[in-house]
């Protein structure tokens, strides 16, 4: 497994300074861009791009970091972190209700019939907006916690691995739910 931290000359840490990461990426890509170097360096450019994509995304960065530290990828059998379980249920219930409402509006035979569902759709959009805010707040809090973990990580890799694993799951679930809520917002707005 390629160590993307080493490839982009970044510290092997949970949080990376985005500006420094971007600068290192640009510097390295200038050196190995296929247009300015030998054709055999094209794979180096692709690997640099992949390294940047992984290290730029907190979820992917944590997965890579923990894989490097543990020598194996994270287990897929981990449970939803306790602080996300209520949100998981709320998003699931809202998605079911929204899909049922969208199905009803889809069966409406004319514009007048569809317009009768407009108040319900507007209310549903507000609920989706509220859950999107919660997801955004939790994502910001997880990012702040990740930034604070760097000093602890430097002194105690083994002791902090469980905390990082939990943060990885937070980012994974929050990212998935954010996409799900974005899709639901789109579906509701197109009715």
C-alpha positions, 0 to 999 in steps of 0.5 A: 500500500502506498503511503499517500502522506509520504508521497505528498510529504505530509505528516501522518496525522488525522488532520492536515492543513488544507492549504499546505496539502494543496500546495504540496499537491500542486508542487508535486504535480508540476514535477510529474505532469505528463505534458512536462515530463517523460511519458513513463511518469504519467502513472506518478501523476495519477498516483499523486492525484489519488493521494490528494483526493484521499488526503483531502477528504477526512473520511478517506484520510482516516481510512488510509491512516488507520489502514497504514497504522493497523496494516489492514482496512477497517472492519465493515461490521462496526455499529453506528456511533451512539450519537448518530442513532437518533439521526439515522432513525429520523432520516430513515423515517423522513425519507419514507414519508417523502417517498410516499408523498412523491409517489402520491404527487406522481399519481396526481392526474392534473396540475390542480391535483398536484397543487393540493400537495404543495403545502405538504411538500413545503413542510417536507422541504423544511424538515429536510432542511432541518436535518441537513443543518444537523448533519452539517453541524455534526460534520463541523464538530467532527472536523473540529474534533479531528483537528484537536486530535493531532497532538494526542495522535502524535503521542498515543497512536494505539490509544487514539485509534478507537477514537479515530475509527469512531470519527471515520464512521461519523464522516462515513455516515454523515457523508452518505446522509448528506448525499441522501438529503441532497437527493431528497431536496432535489426530488421535492423541489422538482415537484 
